[in-house]
């Protein structure tokens, strides 16, 4: 039986996103190592795109192979999309919180 390599790549990229995000979070608490986050963030975004693209390709290939690698493809796709949506949501929350802080300081509160 032929393996679904694209599904495996999608899952691997998704797992790498989660691991690197944890490393990035932990590095944020160490002042000297904090600069690593500037290097990791673009890498994580690239891995998100890789997980999404290979996840879609893996799901298409899984239909041709009778379902082989469909779970790995779905895992990579879900992690990639979920992480990007989480980052967008947290960015919006951060911008709103900053905007509210500026508004509060402007009103003298």
Jmol script that loads the backbone (N, CA, C; Angstrom):
load data "model"
ATOM      1  N   UNK A   1       0.846  -1.177   0.000  1.00  0.00           N
ATOM      2  CA  UNK A   1       0.000   0.000   0.000  1.00  0.00           C
ATOM      3  C   UNK A   1       0.894   1.244   0.000  1.00  0.00           C
ATOM      4  N   UNK A   2       0.546   2.208  -0.813  1.00  0.00           N
ATOM      5  CA  UNK A   2       1.326   3.430  -0.945  1.00  0.00           C
ATOM      6  C   UNK A   2       1.076   4.361   0.238  1.00  0.00           C
ATOM      7  N   UNK A   3       2.142   4.925   0.822  1.00  0.00           N
ATOM      8  CA  UNK A   3       1.931   5.839   1.958  1.00  0.00           C
ATOM      9  C   UNK A   3       1.496   7.228   1.478  1.00  0.00           C
ATOM     10  N   UNK A   4       0.837   7.941   2.342  1.00  0.00           N
ATOM     11  CA  UNK A   4       0.407   9.305   2.057  1.00  0.00           C
ATOM     12  C   UNK A   4       1.422  10.258   2.687  1.00  0.00           C
ATOM     13  N   UNK A   5       2.475  10.556   1.938  1.00  0.00           N
ATOM     14  CA  UNK A   5       3.566  11.370   2.461  1.00  0.00           C
ATOM     15  C   UNK A   5       3.127  12.804   2.731  1.00  0.00           C
ATOM     16  N   UNK A   6       2.273  13.349   1.903  1.00  0.00           N
ATOM     17  CA  UNK A   6       1.837  14.727   2.111  1.00  0.00           C
ATOM     18  C   UNK A   6       1.031  14.868   3.397  1.00  0.00           C
ATOM     19  N   UNK A   7       0.260  13.851   3.734  1.00  0.00           N
ATOM     20  CA  UNK A   7      -0.465  13.871   5.003  1.00  0.00           C
ATOM     21  C   UNK A   7       0.477  13.833   6.185  1.00  0.00           C
ATOM     22  N   UNK A   8       1.532  13.046   6.059  1.00  0.00           N
ATOM     23  CA  UNK A   8       2.523  12.969   7.130  1.00  0.00           C
ATOM     24  C   UNK A   8       3.263  14.290   7.284  1.00  0.00           C
ATOM     25  N   UNK A   9       3.573  14.931   6.175  1.00  0.00           N
ATOM     26  CA  UNK A   9       4.235  16.242   6.226  1.00  0.00           C
ATOM     27  C   UNK A   9       3.321  17.269   6.882  1.00  0.00           C
ATOM     28  N   UNK A  10       2.037  17.222   6.577  1.00  0.00           N
ATOM     29  CA  UNK A  10       1.077  18.155   7.179  1.00  0.00           C
ATOM     30  C   UNK A  10       1.030  17.979   8.690  1.00  0.00           C
ATOM     31  N   UNK A  11       0.967  16.730   9.138  1.00  0.00           N
ATOM     32  CA  UNK A  11       0.927  16.479  10.567  1.00  0.00           C
ATOM     33  C   UNK A  11       2.233  16.897  11.232  1.00  0.00           C
ATOM     34  N   UNK A  12       3.354  16.614  10.580  1.00  0.00           N
ATOM     35  CA  UNK A  12       4.645  17.007  11.133  1.00  0.00           C
ATOM     36  C   UNK A  12       4.783  18.513  11.248  1.00  0.00           C
ATOM     37  N   UNK A  13       4.311  19.234  10.234  1.00  0.00           N
ATOM     38  CA  UNK A  13       4.364  20.699  10.287  1.00  0.00           C
ATOM     39  C   UNK A  13       3.455  21.228  11.391  1.00  0.00           C
ATOM     40  N   UNK A  14       2.286  20.619  11.559  1.00  0.00           N
ATOM     41  CA  UNK A  14       1.373  21.039  12.625  1.00  0.00           C
ATOM     42  C   UNK A  14       1.958  20.806  14.001  1.00  0.00           C
ATOM     43  N   UNK A  15       2.583  19.653  14.193  1.00  0.00           N
ATOM     44  CA  UNK A  15       3.215  19.369  15.484  1.00  0.00           C
ATOM     45  C   UNK A  15       4.381  20.322  15.723  1.00  0.00           C
ATOM     46  N   UNK A  16       5.140  20.629  14.678  1.00  0.00           N
ATOM     47  CA  UNK A  16       6.249  21.580  14.811  1.00  0.00           C
ATOM     48  C   UNK A  16       5.739  22.965  15.197  1.00  0.00           C
ATOM     49  N   UNK A  17       4.584  23.362  14.677  1.00  0.00           N
ATOM     50  CA  UNK A  17       3.990  24.652  15.038  1.00  0.00           C
ATOM     51  C   UNK A  17       3.690  24.690  16.530  1.00  0.00           C
ATOM     52  N   UNK A  18       3.083  23.635  17.036  1.00  0.00           N
ATOM     53  CA  UNK A  18       2.728  23.592  18.457  1.00  0.00           C
ATOM     54  C   UNK A  18       3.987  23.621  19.330  1.00  0.00           C
ATOM     55  N   UNK A  19       4.980  22.824  18.977  1.00  0.00           N
ATOM     56  CA  UNK A  19       6.208  22.759  19.780  1.00  0.00           C
ATOM     57  C   UNK A  19       6.933  24.106  19.748  1.00  0.00           C
ATOM     58  N   UNK A  20       7.065  24.702  18.564  1.00  0.00           N
ATOM     59  CA  UNK A  20       7.756  25.989  18.468  1.00  0.00           C
ATOM     60  C   UNK A  20       6.986  27.106  19.162  1.00  0.00           C
ATOM     61  N   UNK A  21       5.661  27.033  19.163  1.00  0.00           N
ATOM     62  CA  UNK A  21       4.880  28.041  19.876  1.00  0.00           C
ATOM     63  C   UNK A  21       5.102  27.927  21.377  1.00  0.00           C
ATOM     64  N   UNK A  22       5.208  26.706  21.886  1.00  0.00           N
ATOM     65  CA  UNK A  22       5.506  26.515  23.311  1.00  0.00           C
ATOM     66  C   UNK A  22       6.901  27.036  23.635  1.00  0.00           C
ATOM     67  N   UNK A  23       7.876  26.740  22.779  1.00  0.00           N
ATOM     68  CA  UNK A  23       9.238  27.241  22.985  1.00  0.00           C
ATOM     69  C   UNK A  23       9.243  28.769  22.956  1.00  0.00           C
ATOM     70  N   UNK A  24       8.500  29.356  22.020  1.00  0.00           N
ATOM     71  CA  UNK A  24       8.427  30.812  21.911  1.00  0.00           C
ATOM     72  C   UNK A  24       7.799  31.427  23.157  1.00  0.00           C
ATOM     73  N   UNK A  25       6.770  30.791  23.683  1.00  0.00           N
ATOM     74  CA  UNK A  25       6.126  31.275  24.904  1.00  0.00           C
ATOM     75  C   UNK A  25       7.088  31.226  26.082  1.00  0.00           C
ATOM     76  N   UNK A  26       7.790  30.115  26.220  1.00  0.00           N
ATOM     77  CA  UNK A  26       8.729  29.970  27.336  1.00  0.00           C
ATOM     78  C   UNK A  26       9.916  30.921  27.199  1.00  0.00           C
ATOM     79  N   UNK A  27      10.387  31.143  25.976  1.00  0.00           N
ATOM     80  CA  UNK A  27      11.520  32.044  25.758  1.00  0.00           C
ATOM     81  C   UNK A  27      11.137  33.490  26.069  1.00  0.00           C
ATOM     82  N   UNK A  28       9.863  33.802  26.017  1.00  0.00           N
ATOM     83  CA  UNK A  28       9.418  35.162  26.319  1.00  0.00           C
ATOM     84  C   UNK A  28       9.652  35.562  27.754  1.00  0.00           C
ATOM     85  N   UNK A  29       9.800  34.600  28.648  1.00  0.00           N
ATOM     86  CA  UNK A  29      10.019  34.899  30.056  1.00  0.00           C
ATOM     87  C   UNK A  29      11.491  35.037  30.410  1.00  0.00           C
ATOM     88  N   UNK A  30      12.379  34.721  29.493  1.00  0.00           N
ATOM     89  CA  UNK A  30      13.816  34.795  29.755  1.00  0.00           C
ATOM     90  C   UNK A  30      14.349  36.020  29.015  1.00  0.00           C
ATOM     91  N   UNK A  31      14.777  37.049  29.740  1.00  0.00           N
ATOM     92  CA  UNK A  31      15.148  38.311  29.081  1.00  0.00           C
ATOM     93  C   UNK A  31      16.260  38.180  28.040  1.00  0.00           C
ATOM     94  N   UNK A  32      17.260  37.388  28.271  1.00  0.00           N
ATOM     95  CA  UNK A  32      18.386  37.303  27.351  1.00  0.00           C
ATOM     96  C   UNK A  32      18.010  36.508  26.103  1.00  0.00           C
ATOM     97  N   UNK A  33      17.153  35.508  26.252  1.00  0.00           N
ATOM     98  CA  UNK A  33      16.799  34.620  25.144  1.00  0.00           C
ATOM     99  C   UNK A  33      15.555  35.125  24.400  1.00  0.00           C
ATOM    100  N   UNK A  34      14.974  36.208  24.841  1.00  0.00           N
ATOM    101  CA  UNK A  34      13.719  36.715  24.276  1.00  0.00           C
ATOM    102  C   UNK A  34      13.842  37.068  22.790  1.00  0.00           C
ATOM    103  N   UNK A  35      15.029  37.414  22.331  1.00  0.00           N
ATOM    104  CA  UNK A  35      15.205  37.789  20.928  1.00  0.00           C
ATOM    105  C   UNK A  35      14.949  36.618  19.985  1.00  0.00           C
ATOM    106  N   UNK A  36      14.961  35.393  20.497  1.00  0.00           N
ATOM    107  CA  UNK A  36      14.709  34.212  19.668  1.00  0.00           C
ATOM    108  C   UNK A  36      13.297  34.260  19.070  1.00  0.00           C
ATOM    109  N   UNK A  37      12.384  34.940  19.754  1.00  0.00           N
ATOM    110  CA  UNK A  37      11.004  35.026  19.267  1.00  0.00           C
ATOM    111  C   UNK A  37      10.919  35.718  17.915  1.00  0.00           C
ATOM    112  N   UNK A  38      11.816  36.662  17.650  1.00  0.00           N
ATOM    113  CA  UNK A  38      11.808  37.331  16.352  1.00  0.00           C
ATOM    114  C   UNK A  38      12.191  36.368  15.230  1.00  0.00           C
ATOM    115  N   UNK A  39      12.962  35.362  15.561  1.00  0.00           N
ATOM    116  CA  UNK A  39      13.346  34.365  14.568  1.00  0.00           C
ATOM    117  C   UNK A  39      12.289  33.267  14.429  1.00  0.00           C
ATOM    118  N   UNK A  40      11.648  32.927  15.530  1.00  0.00           N
ATOM    119  CA  UNK A  40      10.691  31.825  15.513  1.00  0.00           C
ATOM    120  C   UNK A  40       9.344  32.201  14.900  1.00  0.00           C
ATOM    121  N   UNK A  41       8.905  33.448  15.075  1.00  0.00           N
ATOM    122  CA  UNK A  41       7.574  33.818  14.612  1.00  0.00           C
ATOM    123  C   UNK A  41       7.402  33.654  13.104  1.00  0.00           C
ATOM    124  N   UNK A  42       8.334  34.142  12.267  1.00  0.00           N
ATOM    125  CA  UNK A  42       8.159  33.899  10.820  1.00  0.00           C
ATOM    126  C   UNK A  42       8.226  32.420  10.463  1.00  0.00           C
ATOM    127  N   UNK A  43       9.074  31.670  11.154  1.00  0.00           N
ATOM    128  CA  UNK A  43       9.163  30.231  10.905  1.00  0.00           C
ATOM    129  C   UNK A  43       7.842  29.538  11.229  1.00  0.00           C
ATOM    130  N   UNK A  44       7.202  29.944  12.308  1.00  0.00           N
ATOM    131  CA  UNK A  44       5.918  29.353  12.688  1.00  0.00           C
ATOM    132  C   UNK A  44       4.849  29.678  11.652  1.00  0.00           C
ATOM    133  N   UNK A  45       4.837  30.909  11.145  1.00  0.00           N
ATOM    134  CA  UNK A  45       3.851  31.259  10.123  1.00  0.00           C
ATOM    135  C   UNK A  45       4.072  30.471   8.834  1.00  0.00           C
ATOM    136  N   UNK A  46       5.333  30.276   8.461  1.00  0.00           N
ATOM    137  CA  UNK A  46       5.640  29.468   7.277  1.00  0.00           C
ATOM    138  C   UNK A  46       5.172  28.029   7.487  1.00  0.00           C
ATOM    139  N   UNK A  47       5.413  27.483   8.679  1.00  0.00           N
ATOM    140  CA  UNK A  47       4.970  26.115   8.971  1.00  0.00           C
ATOM    141  C   UNK A  47       3.448  26.009   8.987  1.00  0.00           C
ATOM    142  N   UNK A  48       2.752  27.074   9.410  1.00  0.00           N
ATOM    143  CA  UNK A  48       1.290  27.080   9.334  1.00  0.00           C
ATOM    144  C   UNK A  48       0.816  26.941   7.897  1.00  0.00           C
ATOM    145  N   UNK A  49       1.423  27.704   7.005  1.00  0.00           N
ATOM    146  CA  UNK A  49       1.045  27.639   5.587  1.00  0.00           C
ATOM    147  C   UNK A  49       1.372  26.259   5.020  1.00  0.00           C
ATOM    148  N   UNK A  50       2.538  25.714   5.390  1.00  0.00           N
ATOM    149  CA  UNK A  50       2.916  24.373   4.924  1.00  0.00           C
ATOM    150  C   UNK A  50       1.912  23.337   5.421  1.00  0.00           C
ATOM    151  N   UNK A  51       1.498  23.447   6.688  1.00  0.00           N
ATOM    152  CA  UNK A  51       0.536  22.495   7.244  1.00  0.00           C
ATOM    153  C   UNK A  51      -0.807  22.574   6.527  1.00  0.00           C
ATOM    154  N   UNK A  52      -1.243  23.780   6.193  1.00  0.00           N
ATOM    155  CA  UNK A  52      -2.529  23.936   5.517  1.00  0.00           C
ATOM    156  C   UNK A  52      -2.465  23.403   4.087  1.00  0.00           C
ATOM    157  N   UNK A  53      -1.436  23.797   3.361  1.00  0.00           N
ATOM    158  CA  UNK A  53      -1.330  23.387   1.952  1.00  0.00           C
ATOM    159  C   UNK A  53      -1.157  21.876   1.833  1.00  0.00           C
ATOM    160  N   UNK A  54      -0.234  21.312   2.617  1.00  0.00           N
ATOM    161  CA  UNK A  54      -0.024  19.865   2.535  1.00  0.00           C
ATOM    162  C   UNK A  54      -1.192  19.096   3.133  1.00  0.00           C
ATOM    163  N   UNK A  55      -1.916  19.713   4.064  1.00  0.00           N
ATOM    164  CA  UNK A  55      -3.115  19.067   4.597  1.00  0.00           C
ATOM    165  C   UNK A  55      -4.186  18.902   3.546  1.00  0.00           C
ATOM    166  N   UNK A  56      -4.400  19.944   2.750  1.00  0.00           N
ATOM    167  CA  UNK A  56      -5.380  19.858   1.657  1.00  0.00           C
ATOM    168  C   UNK A  56      -4.921  18.847   0.614  1.00  0.00           C
ATOM    169  N   UNK A  57      -3.630  18.914   0.258  1.00  0.00           N
ATOM    170  CA  UNK A  57      -3.107  17.960  -0.725  1.00  0.00           C
ATOM    171  C   UNK A  57      -3.191  16.527  -0.200  1.00  0.00           C
ATOM    172  N   UNK A  58      -2.912  16.348   1.088  1.00  0.00           N
ATOM    173  CA  UNK A  58      -2.979  15.022   1.685  1.00  0.00           C
ATOM    174  C   UNK A  58      -4.390  14.467   1.735  1.00  0.00           C
ATOM    175  N   UNK A  59      -5.372  15.333   1.959  1.00  0.00           N
ATOM    176  CA  UNK A  59      -6.757  14.867   1.966  1.00  0.00           C
ATOM    177  C   UNK A  59      -7.198  14.446   0.568  1.00  0.00           C
ATOM    178  N   UNK A  60      -6.748  15.177  -0.454  1.00  0.00           N
ATOM    179  CA  UNK A  60      -7.074  14.780  -1.826  1.00  0.00           C
ATOM    180  C   UNK A  60      -6.425  13.439  -2.166  1.00  0.00           C
ATOM    181  N   UNK A  61      -5.178  13.267  -1.726  1.00  0.00           N
ATOM    182  CA  UNK A  61      -4.483  12.014  -1.995  1.00  0.00           C
ATOM    183  C   UNK A  61      -5.095  10.866  -1.195  1.00  0.00           C
ATOM    184  N   UNK A  62      -5.604  11.168  -0.002  1.00  0.00           N
ATOM    185  CA  UNK A  62      -6.213  10.129   0.827  1.00  0.00           C
ATOM    186  C   UNK A  62      -7.468   9.567   0.177  1.00  0.00           C
ATOM    187  N   UNK A  63      -8.203  10.395  -0.552  1.00  0.00           N
ATOM    188  CA  UNK A  63      -9.382   9.881  -1.248  1.00  0.00           C
ATOM    189  C   UNK A  63      -8.980   8.911  -2.358  1.00  0.00           C
ATOM    190  N   UNK A  64      -7.833   9.178  -2.979  1.00  0.00           N
ATOM    191  CA  UNK A  64      -7.349   8.268  -4.029  1.00  0.00           C
ATOM    192  C   UNK A  64      -6.778   6.973  -3.462  1.00  0.00           C
ATOM    193  N   UNK A  65      -6.270   7.044  -2.223  1.00  0.00           N
ATOM    194  CA  UNK A  65      -5.638   5.878  -1.602  1.00  0.00           C
ATOM    195  C   UNK A  65      -6.587   5.123  -0.673  1.00  0.00           C
ATOM    196  N   UNK A  66      -7.841   5.467  -0.688  1.00  0.00           N
ATOM    197  CA  UNK A  66      -8.804   4.754   0.154  1.00  0.00           C
ATOM    198  C   UNK A  66      -8.763   5.159   1.612  1.00  0.00           C
ATOM    199  N   UNK A  67      -8.375   6.389   1.896  1.00  0.00           N
ATOM    200  CA  UNK A  67      -8.387   6.890   3.264  1.00  0.00           C
ATOM    201  C   UNK A  67      -7.063   6.816   3.979  1.00  0.00           C
ATOM    202  N   UNK A  68      -6.012   6.368   3.320  1.00  0.00           N
ATOM    203  CA  UNK A  68      -4.701   6.266   3.964  1.00  0.00           C
ATOM    204  C   UNK A  68      -4.148   7.672   4.199  1.00  0.00           C
ATOM    205  N   UNK A  69      -3.833   7.998   5.441  1.00  0.00           N
ATOM    206  CA  UNK A  69      -3.258   9.287   5.792  1.00  0.00           C
ATOM    207  C   UNK A  69      -4.252  10.415   5.945  1.00  0.00           C
ATOM    208  N   UNK A  70      -5.538  10.100   5.968  1.00  0.00           N
ATOM    209  CA  UNK A  70      -6.539  11.159   6.095  1.00  0.00           C
ATOM    210  C   UNK A  70      -6.482  11.796   7.481  1.00  0.00           C
ATOM    211  N   UNK A  71      -6.268  10.997   8.501  1.00  0.00           N
ATOM    212  CA  UNK A  71      -6.186  11.539   9.865  1.00  0.00           C
ATOM    213  C   UNK A  71      -5.012  12.490  10.034  1.00  0.00           C
ATOM    214  N   UNK A  72      -3.869  12.130   9.476  1.00  0.00           N
ATOM    215  CA  UNK A  72      -2.690  12.996   9.559  1.00  0.00           C
ATOM    216  C   UNK A  72      -2.930  14.293   8.798  1.00  0.00           C
ATOM    217  N   UNK A  73      -3.586  14.195   7.655  1.00  0.00           N
ATOM    218  CA  UNK A  73      -3.881  15.392   6.863  1.00  0.00           C
ATOM    219  C   UNK A  73      -4.828  16.322   7.604  1.00  0.00           C
ATOM    220  N   UNK A  74      -5.859  15.755   8.193  1.00  0.00           N
ATOM    221  CA  UNK A  74      -6.826  16.560   8.944  1.00  0.00           C
ATOM    222  C   UNK A  74      -6.161  17.199  10.158  1.00  0.00           C
ATOM    223  N   UNK A  75      -5.267  16.461  10.811  1.00  0.00           N
ATOM    224  CA  UNK A  75      -4.560  17.002  11.968  1.00  0.00           C
ATOM    225  C   UNK A  75      -3.727  18.209  11.581  1.00  0.00           C
ATOM    226  N   UNK A  76      -2.936  18.099  10.526  1.00  0.00           N
ATOM    227  CA  UNK A  76      -2.121  19.225  10.077  1.00  0.00           C
ATOM    228  C   UNK A  76      -2.965  20.404   9.638  1.00  0.00           C
ATOM    229  N   UNK A  77      -4.038  20.125   8.919  1.00  0.00           N
ATOM    230  CA  UNK A  77      -4.933  21.184   8.453  1.00  0.00           C
ATOM    231  C   UNK A  77      -5.597  21.898   9.627  1.00  0.00           C
ATOM    232  N   UNK A  78      -6.068  21.142  10.602  1.00  0.00           N
ATOM    233  CA  UNK A  78      -6.742  21.735  11.758  1.00  0.00           C
ATOM    234  C   UNK A  78      -5.784  22.578  12.597  1.00  0.00           C
ATOM    235  N   UNK A  79      -4.581  22.074  12.812  1.00  0.00           N
ATOM    236  CA  UNK A  79      -3.614  22.840  13.607  1.00  0.00           C
ATOM    237  C   UNK A  79      -3.207  24.108  12.868  1.00  0.00           C
ATOM    238  N   UNK A  80      -2.962  24.006  11.566  1.00  0.00           N
ATOM    239  CA  UNK A  80      -2.567  25.189  10.795  1.00  0.00           C
ATOM    240  C   UNK A  80      -3.634  26.264  10.795  1.00  0.00           C
ATOM    241  N   UNK A  81      -4.867  25.886  10.482  1.00  0.00           N
ATOM    242  CA  UNK A  81      -5.958  26.864  10.447  1.00  0.00           C
ATOM    243  C   UNK A  81      -6.259  27.386  11.853  1.00  0.00           C
ATOM    244  N   UNK A  82      -6.286  26.483  12.822  1.00  0.00           N
ATOM    245  CA  UNK A  82      -6.577  26.898  14.193  1.00  0.00           C
ATOM    246  C   UNK A  82      -5.549  27.872  14.736  1.00  0.00           C
ATOM    247  N   UNK A  83      -4.278  27.624  14.446  1.00  0.00           N
ATOM    248  CA  UNK A  83      -3.228  28.515  14.956  1.00  0.00           C
ATOM    249  C   UNK A  83      -3.298  29.883  14.297  1.00  0.00           C
ATOM    250  N   UNK A  84      -3.542  29.920  13.003  1.00  0.00           N
ATOM    251  CA  UNK A  84      -3.646  31.222  12.332  1.00  0.00           C
ATOM    252  C   UNK A  84      -4.857  32.000  12.859  1.00  0.00           C
ATOM    253  N   UNK A  85      -5.983  31.327  13.052  1.00  0.00           N
ATOM    254  CA  UNK A  85      -7.161  32.006  13.608  1.00  0.00           C
ATOM    255  C   UNK A  85      -6.913  32.487  15.030  1.00  0.00           C
ATOM    256  N   UNK A  86      -6.186  31.693  15.818  1.00  0.00           N
ATOM    257  CA  UNK A  86      -5.847  32.096  17.180  1.00  0.00           C
ATOM    258  C   UNK A  86      -4.958  33.333  17.171  1.00  0.00           C
ATOM    259  N   UNK A  87      -3.981  33.370  16.281  1.00  0.00           N
ATOM    260  CA  UNK A  87      -3.092  34.527  16.199  1.00  0.00           C
ATOM    261  C   UNK A  87      -3.851  35.782  15.755  1.00  0.00           C
ATOM    262  N   UNK A  88      -4.772  35.634  14.811  1.00  0.00           N
ATOM    263  CA  UNK A  88      -5.581  36.778  14.374  1.00  0.00           C
ATOM    264  C   UNK A  88      -6.454  37.269  15.524  1.00  0.00           C
ATOM    265  N   UNK A  89      -7.085  36.342  16.234  1.00  0.00           N
ATOM    266  CA  UNK A  89      -7.937  36.721  17.363  1.00  0.00           C
ATOM    267  C   UNK A  89      -7.166  37.406  18.473  1.00  0.00           C
ATOM    268  N   UNK A  90      -5.996  36.879  18.807  1.00  0.00           N
ATOM    269  CA  UNK A  90      -5.186  37.501  19.858  1.00  0.00           C
ATOM    270  C   UNK A  90      -4.659  38.865  19.424  1.00  0.00           C
ATOM    271  N   UNK A  91      -4.376  39.036  18.150  1.00  0.00           N
ATOM    272  CA  UNK A  91      -3.945  40.340  17.651  1.00  0.00           C
ATOM    273  C   UNK A  91      -5.076  41.356  17.779  1.00  0.00           C
ATOM    274  N   UNK A  92      -6.288  40.940  17.433  1.00  0.00           N
ATOM    275  CA  UNK A  92      -7.439  41.844  17.560  1.00  0.00           C
ATOM    276  C   UNK A  92      -7.679  42.208  19.019  1.00  0.00           C
ATOM    277  N   UNK A  93      -7.595  41.233  19.916  1.00  0.00           N
ATOM    278  CA  UNK A  93      -7.783  41.512  21.335  1.00  0.00           C
ATOM    279  C   UNK A  93      -6.700  42.463  21.839  1.00  0.00           C
ATOM    280  N   UNK A  94      -5.458  42.247  21.414  1.00  0.00           N
ATOM    281  CA  UNK A  94      -4.375  43.136  21.829  1.00  0.00           C
ATOM    282  C   UNK A  94      -4.565  44.553  21.320  1.00  0.00           C
ATOM    283  N   UNK A  95      -5.005  44.686  20.067  1.00  0.00           N
ATOM    284  CA  UNK A  95      -5.248  46.019  19.526  1.00  0.00           C
ATOM    285  C   UNK A  95      -6.405  46.706  20.232  1.00  0.00           C
ATOM    286  N   UNK A  96      -7.456  45.950  20.541  1.00  0.00           N
ATOM    287  CA  UNK A  96      -8.583  46.534  21.266  1.00  0.00           C
ATOM    288  C   UNK A  96      -8.180  46.963  22.674  1.00  0.00           C
ATOM    289  N   UNK A  97      -7.396  46.135  23.352  1.00  0.00           N
ATOM    290  CA  UNK A  97      -6.956  46.474  24.709  1.00  0.00           C
ATOM    291  C   UNK A  97      -6.060  47.708  24.682  1.00  0.00           C
ATOM    292  N   UNK A  98      -5.176  47.783  23.693  1.00  0.00           N
ATOM    293  CA  UNK A  98      -4.328  48.965  23.572  1.00  0.00           C
ATOM    294  C   UNK A  98      -5.127  50.200  23.233  1.00  0.00           C
ATOM    295  N   UNK A  99      -6.112  50.047  22.366  1.00  0.00           N
ATOM    296  CA  UNK A  99      -6.968  51.171  22.014  1.00  0.00           C
ATOM    297  C   UNK A  99      -7.784  51.658  23.190  1.00  0.00           C
ATOM    298  N   UNK A 100      -8.277  50.738  23.997  1.00  0.00           N
ATOM    299  CA  UNK A 100      -9.032  51.121  25.186  1.00  0.00           C
ATOM    300  C   UNK A 100      -8.140  51.810  26.198  1.00  0.00           C
ATOM    301  N   UNK A 101      -6.886  51.378  26.300  1.00  0.00           N
ATOM    302  CA  UNK A 101      -5.955  52.018  27.227  1.00  0.00           C
ATOM    303  C   UNK A 101      -5.659  53.443  26.783  1.00  0.00           C
ATOM    304  N   UNK A 102      -5.472  53.649  25.485  1.00  0.00           N
ATOM    305  CA  UNK A 102      -5.228  55.002  24.962  1.00  0.00           C
ATOM    306  C   UNK A 102      -6.449  55.866  25.178  1.00  0.00           C
ATOM    307  N   UNK A 103      -7.639  55.312  24.945  1.00  0.00           N
ATOM    308  CA  UNK A 103      -8.875  56.072  25.138  1.00  0.00           C
ATOM    309  C   UNK A 103      -9.053  56.443  26.606  1.00  0.00           C
ATOM    310  N   UNK A 104      -8.756  55.513  27.500  1.00  0.00           N
ATOM    311  CA  UNK A 104      -8.890  55.788  28.930  1.00  0.00           C
ATOM    312  C   UNK A 104      -7.912  56.872  29.369  1.00  0.00           C
ATOM    313  N   UNK A 105      -6.696  56.835  28.855  1.00  0.00           N
ATOM    314  CA  UNK A 105      -5.726  57.851  29.238  1.00  0.00           C
ATOM    315  C   UNK A 105      -6.094  59.208  28.642  1.00  0.00           C
ATOM    316  N   UNK A 106      -6.710  59.214  27.465  1.00  0.00           N
ATOM    317  CA  UNK A 106      -7.123  60.470  26.848  1.00  0.00           C
ATOM    318  C   UNK A 106      -8.287  61.108  27.615  1.00  0.00           C
ATOM    319  N   UNK A 107      -9.126  60.260  28.184  1.00  0.00           N
ATOM    320  CA  UNK A 107     -10.266  60.776  28.952  1.00  0.00           C
ATOM    321  C   UNK A 107      -9.887  61.125  30.379  1.00  0.00           C
ATOM    322  N   UNK A 108      -8.668  60.824  30.758  1.00  0.00           N
ATOM    323  CA  UNK A 108      -8.194  61.167  32.097  1.00  0.00           C
ATOM    324  C   UNK A 108      -8.627  60.171  33.154  1.00  0.00           C
ATOM    325  N   UNK A 109      -8.963  58.976  32.760  1.00  0.00           N
ATOM    326  CA  UNK A 109      -9.406  57.968  33.733  1.00  0.00           C
ATOM    327  C   UNK A 109      -8.230  57.315  34.406  1.00  0.00           C
TER     328      UNK A 109
END
end "model"
wireframe off; spacefill off
backbone 0.3
color backbone group
